[in-house]
């Protein structure tokens, strides 16, 4: 490429190298200065800059004290003859900072000139008058001029970031640069996230923050949370360091009744903390420190101020209005769950209820996907976008968060919602519940079982097997649902699977997870993985998913498995679901829908299932282990025994089919709970008050086990069941088509053989048919009675 009107780049480079080798540094710098002073039309100067930079890396004379005077004169002349004219004429290239790096490395501090100070002042004045609307380029120029005027690099970076953080994101992203381009700028200008974090913590979110206008405060928060923590640098637990400062800002806003700032602080806190929390104790901390003070503010300040009256229960309701509130609709696990539940409800609707979906459409993360919205509407569900209700929706992330909550509440009340169902995590949910926006308000747990604010009447969850459960001091109605098969079994090209598989050793057993990387930030989990891999040198581990990996990488290196541990990043979960041989579920926070997707395909997995119910562990077989040592042993056994993997795969497919069938009954039960108001305890247990001598038909489906037995859930008869202390206590008699089966009180070995043996332990009846056929499909009736 020609970078000089007369001399090709390679020839120019040879001339400069020759002068350097002759130690004629003064002439060399004069030649460089002349090249920079030559008009280049509209073409970029980057090739020339990079050629000069390459030579300075090979021959670092700029660091040599003997040449200090030559380089000081060179940088001064370059500033006056090259940079100042181009910076004022709006020509700017990011590679200009390459020269500023040389200046920093040389230790030379230039004194400002009147021309350079004048240009800096004029650029900054114009930028300030525009309120940042002209974007980021002017402050990049000022940043560079600070370097060239002798300002310490650390101070120049502070000044730049403070100006940058005050610009509304819409002005930059809509007019000049994309988020990807901004990421490149940050990678170029800063040494890493530690440097950026420190400046934001100490200089942006300093005491000056409280004196800023609300919109500028929002800009500070938006840039840090949505772009720096989650876009420019991959998110991991590192960013939790800002949690104490953000909590302090929230408390200040509550104390000073700064409503918009109060509501604007909830997202930064929940987005950072919620994406890092892994245990119920961590969720409880957030509930106590953030959600409850937030709710108290709503009740004590906003309800009286805005005269917000609770929703009234309708009389003579002929059709119940059931409303769901969701975060956003994108192609992810929460969408798959809500879509599947709504579809199953619609198929069972006989006119008794009407379904509504309120899409918060949290543009702070990403707007809802149009195709996902269309799929919900096509179900016949009444869909509403919360974001489209507000007048300032065109301002993207800078909209009024409080007004958005008000608009949603108005719509819910206008639609006369009788039962409102929402999940924890957003300020809208807290606001709706605290202001009593529906007569019956239900919290739907997707894993956070400790969320507790005023206005919660009932609690439901789908992350269990069904029935009434106690969790973290609260009573939950647990239901199953049939996941849409299209989400679990899309078409996958075998060529794509083979292409991924070919990257790893032919005979390797591939271990892995598919999740947010934050779930792998567990030293206990990674230590277990390391032990499994140590026992099995033929294994590799694939960490699939998004998020920061720095902390995980450091753990993996200490555990000496870095050479067999691969970070795959964003992947096609359905392709990798056929690549991974053994899914190692994370702990303390396990997988959600990613594991369900994997095992729906018959994928073999191991999970840590810490429970005080041994019956459940037997019920779920060797894939579910009660201790970390058992987890390691189970994984080791599965890896070494190929036949075991085949048996487990077949068993897991059966279990997946069982839960699909059970899911239809689960939705019926949920609807009975919501529409008819039945007590969840009565829905999950048989009628124990009936005579125990009368036979009771066991409802299908039965949960398949590894060998020749199945399980039925009998929570209403746990008080009669066998125990560890008394293995023959239960008086339960099992009948197949009226013929008594047995023997009873069978141990595990007997159950494996089958042929009619059974055991009633705690809440479970484990049994086999008389000929070991599948009791779900053999057409026979199974009854129980008590002697």
ZAMARGU-4260 file (C-alpha; in steps of 0.2 Angstrom, whole numbers, plus 5000, padded with zeros to 4 digits):
<rodrens>
0) 5000/5000/5000 | 5007/5017/4996 | 5007/5028/5011 | 5018/5042/5003 | 5015/5051/4986
5) 5032/5045/4980 | 5039/5031/4991 | 5032/5014/4994 | 5030/5009/5012 | 5043/4996/5011
10) 5056/5008/5003 | 5051/5021/5016 | 5054/5009/5030 | 5071/5004/5023 | 5077/5022/5023
15) 5071/5024/5041 | 5079/5008/5047 | 5096/5013/5038 | 5096/5030/5047 | 5092/5021/5064
20) 5106/5009/5061 | 5118/5023/5057 | 5112/5031/5074 | 5107/5046/5065 | 5091/5048/5075
25) 5089/5067/5072 | 5088/5064/5053 | 5077/5049/5055 | 5065/5059/5066 | 5065/5073/5053
30) 5061/5061/5039 | 5046/5054/5050 | 5040/5072/5053 | 5041/5076/5035 | 5031/5061/5030
35) 5018/5066/5043 | 5018/5083/5036 | 5014/5078/5018 | 4996/5080/5013 | 4987/5063/5011
40) 4971/5069/5005 | 4956/5060/5013 | 4966/5044/5016 | 4969/5037/5033 | 4986/5040/5042
45) 4985/5023/5051 | 4998/5014/5039 | 5011/5028/5042 | 5008/5028/5061 | 5009/5009/5062
50) 5025/5009/5052 | 5033/5021/5064 | 5026/5012/5079 | 5033/4995/5072 | 5051/5003/5070
55) 5050/5010/5088 | 5046/4993/5095 | 5061/4985/5085 | 5072/5000/5090 | 5065/5008/5106
60) 5076/5024/5104 | 5062/5034/5112 | 5066/5026/5129 | 5084/5030/5127 | 5089/5045/5138
65) 5103/5050/5125 | 5090/5054/5112 | 5077/5062/5124 | 5080/5080/5117 | 5078/5073/5099
70) 5061/5065/5103 | 5055/5079/5114 | 5057/5091/5099 | 5049/5078/5087 | 5034/5076/5098
75) 5032/5095/5100 | 5033/5098/5081 | 5022/5083/5077 | 5009/5091/5089 | 5009/5108/5081
80) 5011/5103/5063 | 5001/5087/5062 | 4989/5084/5077 | 4982/5101/5080 | 4976/5105/5062
85) 4969/5087/5060 | 4960/5087/5077 | 4952/5104/5073 | 4947/5099/5056 | 4937/5084/5063
90) 4949/5071/5056 | 4952/5058/5069 | 4959/5040/5069 | 4960/5029/5084 | 4978/5025/5079
95) 4983/5042/5084 | 4984/5035/5102 | 4998/5024/5096 | 5009/5039/5095 | 5003/5045/5112
100) 5009/5028/5119 | 5026/5031/5113 | 5026/5048/5122 | 5021/5040/5138 | 5034/5027/5137
105) 5047/5039/5133 | 5044/5048/5150 | 5043/5065/5140 | 5031/5078/5147 | 5026/5091/5134
110) 5022/5108/5140 | 5005/5115/5133 | 5006/5128/5119 | 4994/5142/5117 | 4988/5134/5100
115) 4985/5117/5108 | 4976/5124/5123 | 4965/5135/5112 | 4960/5120/5101 | 4956/5109/5117
120) 4946/5123/5124 | 4936/5126/5108 | 4932/5108/5106 | 4927/5106/5124 | 4916/5121/5123
125) 4907/5116/5108 | 4905/5098/5115 | 4898/5105/5132 | 4886/5117/5123 | 4879/5102/5113
130) 4876/5093/5130 | 4886/5078/5122 | 4874/5076/5107 | 4889/5077/5095 | 4895/5060/5102
135) 4911/5054/5108 | 4924/5060/5095 | 4926/5077/5102 | 4931/5070/5120 | 4942/5058/5112
140) 4951/5073/5104 | 4952/5081/5120 | 4958/5065/5128 | 4973/5065/5115 | 4976/5083/5118
145) 4978/5080/5136 | 4992/5068/5133 | 5000/5079/5120 | 4999/5094/5133 | 5008/5085/5146
150) 4993/5080/5157 | 4997/5064/5167 | 4990/5049/5158 | 4980/5043/5173 | 4972/5060/5175
155) 4968/5061/5156 | 4959/5044/5158 | 4949/5050/5173 | 4944/5066/5164 | 4939/5056/5148
160) 4928/5044/5157 | 4919/5057/5168 | 4914/5066/5152 | 4910/5050/5143 | 4899/5043/5157
165) 4888/5059/5156 | 4884/5057/5138 | 4866/5049/5135 | 4870/5033/5127 | 4857/5036/5113
170) 4868/5051/5107 | 4883/5040/5104 | 4875/5024/5098 | 4862/5031/5087 | 4873/5044/5079
175) 4891/5039/5078 | 4897/5022/5085 | 4891/5005/5088 | 4893/4996/5105 | 4906/4985/5096
180) 4916/5000/5091 | 4915/5007/5108 | 4922/4991/5115 | 4937/4993/5103 | 4940/5010/5110
185) 4940/5005/5128 | 4951/4990/5124 | 4963/5002/5116 | 4963/5016/5129 | 4963/5006/5145
190) 4973/4992/5152 | 4958/4982/5158 | 4942/4982/5168 | 4951/4985/5184 | 4957/5002/5178
195) 4940/5007/5171 | 4931/5000/5187 | 4942/5011/5199 | 4939/5027/5189 | 4920/5024/5189
200) 4920/5019/5207 | 4930/5034/5213 | 4927/5048/5201 | 4910/5044/5192 | 4900/5037/5207
205) 4908/5049/5219 | 4899/5062/5230 | 4898/5073/5214 | 4885/5060/5208 | 4872/5066/5220
210) 4873/5084/5213 | 4870/5079/5195 | 4853/5080/5185 | 4843/5064/5185 | 4846/5061/5167
215) 4865/5062/5169 | 4864/5050/5184 | 4855/5038/5173 | 4868/5040/5159 | 4882/5035/5172
220) 4872/5020/5177 | 4868/5014/5159 | 4886/5016/5153 | 4893/5006/5168 | 4880/4992/5170
225) 4874/4989/5152 | 4889/4992/5142 | 4905/4992/5153 | 4901/4977/5164 | 4890/4967/5152
230) 4896/4972/5135 | 4914/4980/5134 | 4920/4967/5147 | 4912/4950/5150 | 4902/4949/5166
235) 4907/4939/5181 | 4907/4941/5200 | 4921/4954/5199 | 4907/4968/5196 | 4899/4964/5213
240) 4912/4976/5220 | 4900/4990/5214 | 4886/4983/5224 | 4890/4992/5241 | 4891/5009/5232
245) 4875/5006/5222 | 4866/5001/5238 | 4872/5017/5246 | 4865/5027/5231 | 4848/5019/5233
250) 4847/5022/5251 | 4852/5041/5248 | 4838/5042/5235 | 4825/5034/5246 | 4830/5046/5260
255) 4829/5061/5249 | 4813/5055/5241 | 4821/5055/5223 | 4808/5044/5215 | 4815/5042/5198
260) 4833/5039/5205 | 4825/5026/5217 | 4817/5017/5202 | 4833/5019/5191 | 4844/5010/5204
265) 4834/4994/5205 | 4840/4988/5188 | 4858/4991/5191 | 4857/4982/5208 | 4847/4967/5202
270) 4856/4965/5185 | 4873/4964/5193 | 4868/4955/5209 | 4855/4944/5202 | 4867/4938/5188
275) 4880/4934/5201 | 4869/4926/5216 | 4870/4907/5217 | 4862/4903/5234 | 4846/4906/5243
280) 4856/4915/5256 | 4863/4927/5243 | 4845/4930/5236 | 4839/4933/5254 | 4852/4946/5257
285) 4846/4955/5241 | 4828/4954/5247 | 4832/4961/5264 | 4844/4975/5258 | 4836/4980/5242
290) 4818/4974/5238 | 4811/4977/5255 | 4817/4995/5258 | 4812/4998/5240 | 4794/4991/5244
295) 4794/5001/5260 | 4797/5017/5250 | 4783/5013/5238 | 4771/5010/5253 | 4776/5024/5264
300) 4779/5038/5251 | 4771/5034/5234 | 4755/5026/5238 | 4749/5041/5249 | 4757/5054/5237
305) 4749/5047/5221 | 4733/5040/5230 | 4735/5023/5224 | 4721/5012/5229 | 4721/4993/5229
310) 4712/4984/5216 | 4695/4978/5221 | 4689/4960/5219 | 4675/4958/5205 | 4658/4952/5209
315) 4650/4938/5200 | 4665/4933/5190 | 4660/4922/5175 | 4677/4922/5167 | 4693/4924/5177
320) 4706/4936/5171 | 4723/4928/5174 | 4738/4940/5170 | 4756/4935/5168 | 4771/4948/5170
325) 4787/4944/5161 | 4804/4952/5159 | 4805/4952/5140 | 4801/4940/5126 | 4817/4933/5118
330) 4822/4916/5112 | 4828/4910/5129 | 4823/4898/5143 | 4811/4909/5152 | 4802/4912/5135
335) 4801/4893/5132 | 4793/4891/5149 | 4780/4904/5148 | 4776/4900/5130 | 4774/4881/5135
340) 4763/4885/5150 | 4752/4897/5141 | 4749/4885/5127 | 4745/4871/5139 | 4733/4882/5148
345) 4724/4888/5131 | 4722/4870/5126 | 4713/4866/5142 | 4702/4882/5142 | 4684/4879/5142
350) 4679/4897/5143 | 4682/4898/5162 | 4697/4910/5161 | 4705/4923/5149 | 4724/4925/5148
355) 4734/4941/5148 | 4753/4943/5146 | 4761/4959/5151 | 4778/4961/5143 | 4789/4973/5153
360) 4800/4973/5138 | 4816/4978/5147 | 4825/4987/5134 | 4839/4990/5147 | 4844/4972/5142
365) 4837/4970/5125 | 4820/4974/5117 | 4808/4959/5115 | 4810/4949/5099 | 4796/4952/5086
370) 4794/4934/5082 | 4792/4929/5100 | 4779/4942/5103 | 4770/4935/5087 | 4770/4918/5094
375) 4762/4923/5110 | 4749/4933/5101 | 4745/4918/5090 | 4741/4908/5105 | 4726/4920/5108
380) 4734/4928/5123 | 4730/4946/5126 | 4747/4954/5124 | 4753/4971/5131 | 4770/4979/5129
385) 4774/4989/5144 | 4787/4999/5135 | 4775/5005/5122 | 4764/5013/5134 | 4776/5027/5139
390) 4778/5043/5130 | 4797/5043/5131 | 4800/5026/5124 | 4809/5034/5110 | 4823/5038/5122
395) 4827/5020/5124 | 4837/5017/5140 | 4833/5035/5147 | 4814/5033/5149 | 4806/5036/5166
400) 4806/5020/5175 | 4794/5026/5188 | 4781/5031/5175 | 4783/5014/5166 | 4778/5006/5182
405) 4763/5017/5184 | 4757/5014/5166 | 4758/4995/5169 | 4748/4996/5185 | 4735/5006/5176
410) 4734/4993/5162 | 4733/4978/5174 | 4718/4987/5184 | 4710/4992/5168 | 4710/4974/5162
415) 4702/4969/5178 | 4715/4956/5182 | 4709/4944/5195 | 4725/4934/5197 | 4742/4942/5194
420) 4757/4930/5192 | 4775/4937/5191 | 4792/4932/5195 | 4805/4942/5206 | 4818/4953/5199
425) 4811/4969/5192 | 4805/4985/5200 | 4788/4983/5191 | 4784/4967/5200 | 4789/4975/5217
430) 4778/4990/5212 | 4763/4980/5207 | 4763/4969/5222 | 4766/4982/5235 | 4752/4993/5228
435) 4740/4978/5227 | 4736/4979/5208 | 4726/4963/5208 | 4714/4954/5221 | 4725/4939/5221
440) 4744/4941/5218 | 4755/4926/5215 | 4774/4925/5215 | 4781/4912/5202 | 4798/4906/5208
445) 4811/4901/5194 | 4824/4898/5208 | 4823/4912/5220 | 4813/4905/5234 | 4815/4919/5247
450) 4808/4934/5237 | 4796/4942/5249 | 4787/4959/5248 | 4770/4964/5254 | 4756/4959/5243
455) 4761/4941/5239 | 4746/4929/5242 | 4752/4913/5234 | 4768/4905/5229 | 4771/4894/5214
460) 4786/4886/5206 | 4789/4874/5191 | 4807/4869/5197 | 4801/4853/5206 | 4790/4837/5204
465) 4773/4844/5209 | 4764/4845/5225 | 4764/4856/5241 | 4781/4860/5246 | 4790/4870/5260
470) 4805/4880/5254 | 4815/4893/5264 | 4800/4895/5276 | 4787/4898/5263 | 4774/4886/5256
475) 4775/4883/5237 | 4763/4875/5225 | 4774/4866/5214 | 4767/4861/5197 | 4774/4852/5181
480) 4771/4858/5163 | 4773/4850/5146 | 4788/4859/5137 | 4784/4861/5119 | 4794/4848/5109
485) 4800/4861/5096 | 4811/4869/5110 | 4819/4852/5115 | 4820/4843/5098 | 4824/4855/5084
490) 4833/4849/5068 | 4852/4847/5071 | 4864/4843/5057 | 4875/4828/5060 | 4888/4837/5050
495) 4888/4852/5063 | 4889/4839/5077 | 4904/4830/5069 | 4913/4847/5065 | 4912/4852/5083
500) 4917/4834/5089 | 4932/4834/5077 | 4941/4848/5087 | 4944/4836/5101 | 4954/4820/5103
505) 4945/4805/5094 | 4944/4794/5109 | 4940/4808/5122 | 4925/4808/5133 | 4918/4825/5133
510) 4912/4833/5149 | 4904/4849/5149 | 4891/4862/5155 | 4879/4874/5145 | 4876/4889/5156
515) 4881/4907/5161 | 4899/4906/5166 | 4895/4914/5183 | 4888/4897/5188 | 4906/4889/5186
520) 4913/4901/5198 | 4913/4888/5212 | 4929/4882/5218 | 4921/4866/5225 | 4913/4862/5208
525) 4929/4865/5198 | 4939/4855/5211 | 4926/4841/5208 | 4928/4842/5189 | 4947/4842/5192
530) 4946/4826/5202 | 4935/4818/5189 | 4947/4823/5175 | 4962/4817/5185 | 4954/4800/5187
535) 4950/4800/5169 | 4965/4807/5158 | 4954/4803/5142 | 4942/4817/5146 | 4941/4835/5141
540) 4929/4849/5148 | 4919/4861/5138 | 4913/4877/5147 | 4899/4883/5135 | 4890/4899/5137
545) 4892/4918/5140 | 4900/4928/5153 | 4917/4932/5160 | 4930/4918/5162 | 4945/4927/5171
550) 4941/4920/5188 | 4937/4902/5181 | 4953/4902/5171 | 4963/4906/5186 | 4955/4892/5196
555) 4957/4880/5182 | 4976/4884/5180 | 4978/4881/5199 | 4970/4864/5197 | 4981/4859/5182
560) 4968/4855/5170 | 4969/4871/5159 | 4976/4861/5144 | 4960/4850/5144 | 4947/4864/5149
565) 4939/4874/5134 | 4929/4890/5134 | 4917/4888/5120 | 4908/4904/5122 | 4891/4906/5114
570) 4886/4890/5106 | 4871/4881/5098 | 4864/4871/5113 | 4856/4858/5103 | 4872/4854/5093
575) 4883/4854/5109 | 4869/4843/5117 | 4874/4829/5105 | 4893/4833/5107 | 4894/4832/5126
580) 4895/4814/5133 | 4892/4818/5151 | 4884/4834/5158 | 4892/4839/5175 | 4879/4850/5183
585) 4886/4865/5192 | 4884/4868/5211 | 4879/4876/5223 | 4868/4884/5209 | 4863/4871/5197
590) 4857/4872/5179 | 4839/4876/5173 | 4832/4873/5156 | 4849/4870/5148 | 4850/4854/5158
595) 4832/4850/5154 | 4836/4852/5135 | 4851/4841/5137 | 4842/4826/5146 | 4827/4827/5135
600) 4838/4821/5121 | 4844/4806/5132 | 4859/4815/5138 | 4868/4808/5153 | 4872/4819/5167
605) 4877/4820/5186 | 4870/4833/5198 | 4872/4836/5216 | 4855/4833/5224 | 4857/4837/5243
610) 4841/4831/5251 | 4836/4824/5267 | 4824/4813/5258 | 4833/4797/5253 | 4818/4790/5244
615) 4820/4804/5231 | 4838/4800/5229 | 4834/4782/5225 | 4820/4787/5215 | 4831/4798/5204
620) 4845/4785/5203 | 4864/4787/5201 | 4863/4803/5191 | 4857/4812/5207 | 4870/4811/5221
625) 4869/4817/5239 | 4887/4822/5242 | 4901/4829/5232 | 4911/4813/5234 | 4897/4803/5228
630) 4895/4816/5213 | 4913/4812/5209 | 4912/4793/5211 | 4896/4793/5200 | 4904/4803/5186
635) 4919/4792/5187 | 4909/4776/5186 | 4898/4783/5171 | 4914/4788/5161 | 4922/4771/5164
640) 4907/4761/5160 | 4900/4763/5142 | 4886/4751/5145 | 4881/4761/5160 | 4880/4777/5149
645) 4869/4768/5137 | 4857/4762/5151 | 4856/4779/5159 | 4853/4787/5142 | 4838/4775/5139
650) 4832/4778/5157 | 4833/4797/5155 | 4823/4797/5139 | 4809/4787/5149 | 4810/4800/5163
655) 4808/4814/5151 | 4793/4806/5143 | 4786/4804/5160 | 4788/4822/5165 | 4780/4827/5148
660) 4764/4817/5152 | 4764/4823/5170 | 4766/4841/5164 | 4748/4840/5157 | 4741/4835/5173
665) 4752/4848/5182 | 4744/4862/5171 | 4726/4855/5175 | 4731/4856/5194 | 4738/4873/5192
670) 4722/4879/5184 | 4711/4871/5197 | 4721/4880/5210 | 4720/4897/5201 | 4703/4896/5193
675) 4693/4887/5207 | 4704/4892/5221 | 4707/4875/5228 | 4719/4873/5242 | 4735/4867/5235
680) 4737/4854/5249 | 4721/4846/5243 | 4727/4846/5225 | 4743/4837/5229 | 4737/4823/5241
685) 4724/4810/5239 | 4709/4809/5251 | 4717/4802/5266 | 4700/4803/5276 | 4693/4790/5265
690) 4693/4772/5272 | 4710/4765/5271 | 4702/4748/5268 | 4694/4754/5251 | 4705/4751/5236
695) 4712/4767/5228 | 4717/4767/5209 | 4734/4774/5207 | 4734/4788/5193 | 4746/4787/5179
700) 4760/4791/5174 | 4772/4782/5185 | 4790/4788/5185 | 4802/4775/5177 | 4817/4769/5186
705) 4834/4762/5180 | 4829/4744/5181 | 4812/4735/5182 | 4802/4747/5193 | 4792/4763/5193
710) 4787/4775/5206 | 4771/4783/5212 | 4770/4798/5223 | 4759/4796/5238 | 4762/4811/5249
715) 4746/4808/5259 | 4751/4792/5266 | 4769/4796/5271 | 4764/4794/5290 | 4761/4775/5286
720) 4776/4772/5276 | 4792/4762/5280 | 4806/4771/5288 | 4824/4769/5291 | 4820/4763/5309
725) 4806/4751/5304 | 4808/4744/5286 | 4792/4734/5288 | 4780/4747/5295 | 4769/4751/5280
730) 4752/4741/5279 | 4750/4745/5260 | 4744/4732/5249 | 4747/4733/5230 | 4735/4726/5217
735) 4737/4723/5199 | 4720/4720/5190 | 4714/4715/5207 | 4728/4702/5210 | 4739/4706/5225
740) 4758/4709/5221 | 4773/4706/5232 | 4783/4704/5241 | 4781/4720/5250 | 4795/4730/5259
745) 4807/4725/5245 | 4825/4731/5246 | 4834/4739/5231 | 4841/4723/5224 | 4824/4715/5224
750) 4816/4730/5215 | 4830/4729/5202 | 4824/4711/5198 | 4805/4716/5198 | 4791/4703/5195
755) 4779/4712/5207 | 4789/4717/5222 | 4786/4734/5229 | 4792/4746/5243 | 4782/4760/5252
760) 4795/4772/5259 | 4791/4790/5265 | 4781/4798/5251 | 4785/4785/5237 | 4778/4769/5232
765) 4792/4760/5221 | 4785/4744/5212 | 4786/4733/5197 | 4773/4724/5187 | 4770/4706/5188
770) 4780/4703/5172 | 4791/4718/5172 | 4781/4727/5158 | 4779/4745/5158 | 4764/4749/5170
775) 4761/4766/5160 | 4757/4756/5144 | 4752/4738/5149 | 4734/4743/5151 | 4732/4736/5168
780) 4725/4744/5183 | 4735/4747/5199 | 4727/4749/5216 | 4732/4751/5234 | 4723/4748/5250
785) 4729/4746/5268 | 4728/4731/5279
</rodrens>
